[in-house]
Amino acid sequence: MIHRRLLQLAGAVPWAIVVLGVGGILISALHIGFAFTLATMIAAIVNDQSELLPAFLVLAGVAAARGGAIWVREILAARLGVFVRIRIRRRLLDRLSGVPIAERDAGTTAATVLDGVEGLDPYYTRYLPQLLVTCVVPAGVVVLVWAHSPVSGIVLAVAVAGAVLVPRIWDARLLGNGRLRWERFARVTSDYGEALQQIPLLRAFGATGRTASGFAAETNALRNLTMSQLRMSLVETALSALAMQLGIVLAVIATIAAVANGHAQAATAVLVLMLAREAFRPVQELGTNWHAGYLGLSAVDGLDRLFSTPLTAYGNHASSACHGAVGISNVTYRYPSTSSGIVDLSLTIESGEIVAVIGPSGSGKSTLARLLEREVTPHQGTITVGGIPLHDFTHEARTRSVVVVPQDPVLFAWTVSENLRLYRPDASDEEIFDAARTAHLHDVVSRLPAGYGTVLAENGGQLSGGQRQRLAIARALLSPAPVLVLDEVTAALDLDTERLVMESIAAASRTRTVIVIAHRQTACTHATRWVAMRDGRITVRGDGAPAARNFTSARGRET
């Protein structure tokens, strides 16, 4: 079964598939040559011919050549498989960086990128080349048999056609059900991954038993579906085997009948027996390779979904913003299938300002941060940074122009220094130490077993929430971006530490525009201006730091 989308994903490898196919035809030709030579030897033995040494030498030579050809094909297939997997995964990862946050499903994506792409290897390196072999070799063998026994050739042609076409009709049904199984498999994989990450939370709420029961039901349903697929596959295998065996038997019977009627020699029956097996060998291998590449075929919907997801479009402006002035004009964005987001928002921030954004939960504050980071794209309106429309920047230029520290920062299982160098891989040790001191993190890191060389657990598991936030702040301070957005980054800090951190950030960011999104007054004491948001709109504006009554009013509206 040729899938057009999978051929498109293969990209620049059709030549390799053709080479593998031609190699398979050569190997089949050697199989046929071996069978022909063996049949000739058997006929010579039956006829008491003594000169068998040349035939033995030819047989040995063909066997050696066949072994060498198979060895070369396997090496080429392995290299092609690696190339295809790397190429497709690279394209997928390049696209994933531009997929909007609302369109992401980490578990399903992981199943597609790992298991789905792995399943494409045998499809490209085994099934498609073997399909080319099956289109050529059986027809050639049928012609060869027909030349020695026309009746046997006709019988063999009908049997080969049945062995090739009937299972392919079954394959279409098998593939349709396989896609349903893949969707369920991807969903189970996603749920398992999410549950493994949240085991402490499940334990805290006593939900481990319920979750385990749910997974047991899901996996049992997946097992039943898999067994159903296996039963269908076994039926197809039985049909193919039946057609092959009947084809060989009927071809030999037809040849024996011809010999009995004097229309063919006895040696022809031996030759037909040998060649009939070679006519069905490519068909049998096609079925085997179909099942090997079945996982990749069933994952095609997931792959196609990832490749067809609209990406965030970037422009051609390759230089970062030369200053931190931010302009937001009549911007509207709504999350899919919800009414939350921001509506007709306009805000002008001069370079070097510290602007506090306050408001109740769900008022659109974090959406503003995501818009500046281009995690989401406004449905209308424009955003400029340094006087340049945000959508005109290339992806790299945008990251050098705006840096956002989110509410729940992500830390990698790298060393502390490697995490800090995420924005600036070339940052010196002194620059890292200075950024850590600004975030009041240096003493914390110094107490770790290997200091800045300590490898963090997954997402910084050995650090407290406040320490993780300070590490993310220090990481952002190393960025050269003229715009720094802090989205609730001190929520896990005590008031004294929060005050010290914000004072240090203000002192270190005199030439940088800082947007502080916060629920607490203590995080906004250094603001030069503030705005309050509600229902995606700016409702109140003021100069200086927001007063306590502004936060009280926001909480009152939230309740």
N, C-alpha and C positions, 0 to 999 in steps of 0.2 A: 504494500500500500504506500503510494507516494503522497506525502502531505506537502502541499505547496508552501505553507508557512514555515515548515521545518527546512525546506530547501532554501528559503530566503534567509533563515537564521544561519545556515551553514556559511553564507558569505562567500569567501574566496576559496572554498575547498572542493568545488565540483571536479576540478582536475584530479585531485587526489582520489575522489570516489571513482572516477573513470579509470585511473591507474590501478586501483584495487580490483575493479571489475575486470579489467584486461588481464591482471594477474590471476584472478579466479578462472578466467577462460583458459589461460595457459595451463593452469593446474588441472583443469578438467580435461584438456587435450592430452595431458600426460596420463591421466587416469584412463582415458580411452585408448591411448597408445599401449599402456600396460595391459589392458583387457584384450586388445587385439592381438598383441604379441603372445599373451598367455593362451588365448584360444588357438593360435597357430601352433604353439608347442603341443597343446593337448591333441590337436588333430594329427600332428606329426607322430606323436607317441602311439596313437591309435593305429596309424598306418605303418607302424614299425620302421619309421625313418630314423637313421642313426645320427645324422648330423644335427645335433641339438645345441652344440656349444655356441654358435653364433647367436642363436635365439636367446640362450641364457645370458650372454653378454649384453644383448640389446635390452633384455628385461632388467638386468641389473643397472644399466645406464639410465633407463627410464625411471626406475625407482629412485636412484640417486638424484636425478634432475628434479623429480617431483618433491623429494624431501627438501632440496635447496630452495625451490620456488615457494614452498609453504613457509619455510623459515623467513625468507625475505618478505613475504606478504604479512606475516605476523608482526615483524618489526615495523613495517610501514603502517599497518593498522594501529599499532600501539601509539606511534608518534602522531598519527592523524587524530586519534582519539584525544590525546593530551592537547593538541593544538585547538581542536574544536571546543573542548571544555573550557580552556583558558579564554579563548576568543569570546564565547557566549557569556561566560561569567563576567568578563571585563565589560562587555556591553551592558549587561544587566546592572552591574554595580555603578557604571557611569550614569545610567538612567535613574537608578534609585536615589542618587544624590539630588536629582531634580524633581522627584515625585512629591507633590504637596503632602503636608503632614496628615491631612484629612483622608488621603487615599492610601495610607500605609497600613499594612497588616504584617507585623514582623514575623509571626510564626508561619503564616502561609508563604510569605516571601522566602523565608529560610528553607522551607521544604522544596520550593520550586528551584531555588538557586543551587541547592545541594543535591537532593535526590533526583529532581526532575532533569537537571543538566547531566548528572551522572548517567541517567538512563538513556540520554541521547547518544552516548558513545557507541554502543552496539548498533544503533539505528544507522548512523553515518558510516561506521567502519565495517559493519557486517551485513546488515539487511540490504541497504541500497546497492552496494557492489554485487551482492549475491542475486539481487533482482536482475541486474544486467546479465549475469551469468545464466540465469534461468531463461532469459529471453533468447539466448543464443545457443547454448549447448544442447538442450533436449531436441531442438529442431535439427541440429546437425547430426545427432545420433540417429534420429528417426530417418533422415535421408540416407545415412550409412546403412541402416538395417534394411530400408526399402530397396536399396541397390542389390542386396543379397537375397531378400525375400519380400516382394511387394506386399503380400498379405500380412506378414508380420509387421511390416512398417506401418501399414494402415491401422492395425490393432494397437500398436504401440503409440501411435499419434493420438488416437482417441483416449487411451488411458492416461497419457501425459497431460493432455488438455484437461481431463477431469480432475487429475491430481493437483493441477495448478489453479484452476478456476473455482472449483467447488469450495475449498477451504477459504479462499479469499472472500467469498460471499459471507461466510461465517465470521471472518475477521472483522467485517464492518460492524456486525452486531456486538462482537467481543470488545471492539474499541469504544463503541458507544457506552456500554456498561462500565468499561474501564475508566472513562472520564468521570463517571459518577463516583466510582471507588476512589479516584485520585482526589476529588473534592473533599470527600469524607476523610481521607488520609491526611490531607493538608490541614483540615480543620482540627483533627485530633492532635496533630503535631503542634499546631499553634496553641491549643488549650494546654497541652502538657508543658510546653515551654513557659507559658505564662504562670502556670501553677508552681513550677519549680522555682521560679524567681520570687514567688510570693509565699513560700512555705511558712516563714515566720508569721505572716499576717493570718494565714489560714489556721495555724495553731492558736494564735491569740484569740481568734473568734470561735474556736472549737468547730471549724468547718472542714477539717481534714477528712472525717468520715464521709460526709455528704459529697465532698469533691471526689473522693476515691470511688464512691458508688457511681457517681455520674460518669467517671472515666471508665469504669468497668462496663457500664452499659454501652458507651460509645465504642470501646474497643471490641466488645462482643459483636456489635452490629457490623463493625469493619471486618471482623474475622468471618462472619457469615457471608458478607458480600464477597470477600476474597475467595472463600471456598466455592461460592457460586461461580465466580470467574474461572476458578480452577476446573470445575466440572465442565464448563463450556469449552475450555481449552482442551481438555482430554477428549471430548467428542470430536473436536477438529482434528486432533492428532490421530484418532482412530479412523476418521474418514480418509485422511491422507495416506495412512499406512495401508488401508484396505485398497485404495486405488492403486497404490504402488505394487502391492503383492499381486493383485488381480492382473494388472498390466503386464508384469513379468511373466506370470503363469500363462496368460492367454497368448502372449507373443511367442512363447516357447511352444505351446500347443499348436499354434498356427504353423510354426516352422516344422515341427515334427510331422504334421499332416502333409506339408509340402514335400518333405523328404520321403514319406511313405508313398506319395503319389508320383514320385520320381521327378518332381519339379525343382528339387534342391538337393545338395549333397549333405551327407551326415555332419560334416564339419560345420556346416552353416548353423545347425541347431546349437552347437557349442558357442559359436560366435554371437548369435542372437542372445543367448543366455547372458553372456558377459556384457554385451553392449546395452541390453535392456536395464541392467543394474546401473550402468553409468548414465542412462537417460533420466533415471529417477534420483540420482544422487544430488544434483543441484536443487531439485524440488524439495527433497528432504532437508537439506541444509537451509533452504529458504524458510521453511517452517520453523526450524530451530532458531534461526536468526531473528525471525519475526517475534518470537516470544522473548528473546533476549532484549530487543529494542522496544518491547511493549510498554515498559514504564515511561520511557521518553515520549512515546506517542500519546499515552494517556495524560501526560503532564502538559501537552501542547496548549491547552486552554489557559493554564496558569502562566505559561511563558508568554503567550499572546497577550494576556491581560496586562502583564508588566510592560511589554514593549509597546502596547497601544495606549497606556495611561498618559494623558496630557502632561507635559513637563512644564516646569517654570521656564519661561522664555527669558534669555539674557541677551544683552546688547553687545556692542563692539567696543565700548569705551574701556580701554585696558588700564588706564591710570586710576589710582585711588583718588578720592575726593581731597582737594587741597585744603579745605577747611571744614568745620563741623556744622555749618548752618543747615538746618533741616526745615523743609517746607512741605506741609501736608495740606492739600487743597481738595475739598469736596470729595473725600475718600469714603467709599462704601464697600463693605465686605460682609457677607453672610456665610456662615458655615453651612455645608450641604444639609438639607432636610431639617434645618433649625431656623429660629428667628434671632439667634444670638450673633453678635459681631459688632461692627461699628457702622454708623449711618451718617453720611454727609459731614464727615469730620474735617475741620480745618484748623491748622495750628502752625504758627511760625516760631522757630527757635533760632536765636542768633548763635553764632559760633562762640564757644566758651561759656555759655549759660549752663546752669544746673536747674533743670525743670523737674518739679515733682508732679507725678500723675497719681491722683488718689481717687477713691470711689469704692462702692460695694463690690463684692464678688460678682462676676458675670457682667460687669459694666462695660467691658471691652478693653481694659488696660493691657492685658497680656496679648490680646489680638493686635494692638498697636505695635507691641514688640515683635510679633511674628511678621507683621507687614514690613517693618524696617529690616528684618533679617531675611525677607523674601521667602519665608516658610509658606506664606500664602500670598496670593496676588489680588489686589483690589479689583472689584468688579467695575468700579468707575472712580474717577479722580486720579490725581497724580501725587507722587512723593518725590521730593528732590533732596539730595545730600550734596552739599558743596555747590549748589546751583545746577547740578546735573540730575536729570530724571533717574530714579533708582533703577528702572528697567533698562536703561541704556548701558549700565555697567556690565562687564563680563562677570562671571561668577567669582573669579579670583579678585577682581577689583572691588567687588561688593564686600567680600570678606575683609579687605584691607581698609574699607571705608566705615563699616558699621560692625561693632561687636556686641553681642547680646549675651548677658549672663542670665540663664533661665532660673525659674523657681526651684527646679529639681535638677541640678547639673549632673551631667554624665561624666564619670571618671572611668578610665580604662585600666585594665590589669597590667599596667606598665609601672615603671618607677615613678616616684614623685616628680623628679626633674623632667622626665619624658612627658608626663601629663602637663607640666607647666609650660613646656616648649611647644605645645600643640599649635599655637598661632605663630610662633616664631622659632623654628627649629635651630636657627643660628644664634639664639640668645646666649650670652655668656653666663657663666656661673654667678658673677657679681650681679648681673641684671636680674637673674632668677632670685637671688637672695634679697635684693632690694624690693622686688614685687611681693615676695613673701612677707617681708617686714611691713610693707604698706598694708597688707591684708591681715597683719598680726597673726601670721601663720608660722613664722620662722622658728619660734621656740617649740611649737608643736612638732614640726618636722624634725627638729634637732633631737627630740626625744624618741623618735622612731628607731628601730634596731639598726638600720643602715642609713639613717638620715635621709638625704635627698635621693639616695640610691635604693631606698626601700621599695620593693614591688608591692603595689596595692592589691588588695583582694578585689573581686568583681565589684565594680562601681564603688570602690573605696570602702568596702565593708568594715574595715577596722577603724574607720574614722567616724566621729559623730556627725550629726546633720550640720551643725554649725561649722565644723572643721571642713567638711566637704564644700560648703558654700564659700568659705574663705579661700580654699584652694582654687575654686572656679573664678573668684574675683582676682586673685593673683595672676592666674592664667590670662584673664582678659586684659589686665593692666600691662602685660608684656606685648599686647597687640599694638601696632602702630595706628590703628583706626582712630580717626578724629571724633567719632561718635561712639559713646559707651552707653549702653542701655542696661540698667540693673532692674531685673524683674523680681521683686520680693526676695532679694538675695540675702537679707539679714533676718528673715523671719525665724530662723532657728537659733539666732544669737540672743544672749541675754542683753539687757539694756546697756550695761556698761561697755561690753565688748562691741555692741552695735555702734555706740557713740564714738569709740576709738577708731573703729574701722571706717566709718563715714567721714570722720575728720581727716584721716589719712588719705582717703580717696579724693576728697575735695582739694587737699593740698597738692596731691600728685597729678591732678587733672586740670590745672589752671588754663592750659591751652586746648583742652578737650571739652566737647559738649557732652554733658551727662544728663541722661533721662532716668529719674529714679521713680520706679513704680512701687508703691508701698501702701500698707494699711496702718502703719504706726507713725506718729509724729516724730519720734526720735530718729527715724531714717531720713527725714526731710529737713533737718535743721539748717543745712547749708544751701538750701534751694534759693535761687534768685527769683523764681516765679513758680506758680503752681496752677494746675487745672484740676477740676473735679469732673469725673465722668459718671454717667448713669444711662443705662439702656443704649449704650453705644454712641452717646453724644456727650459733648462737653457742656456742662450745665453752669459751672461757675469758674471764674478765673481770678487770680490775685497775684500781687507782687510779694516777694520775700518768701519766707517759709510758711506753710499752712498752719493755722492755729489749731489748738485742740478741738475747738467747737466745730471746725470743718470736718474732722474725722468723726466726731460724735454725730454730726448731721448725716454723714455717709452711712454710719452703722444704723442709724435710725431708719433711713430709707431702706436699707437692706432687710431689716426685720419687718 
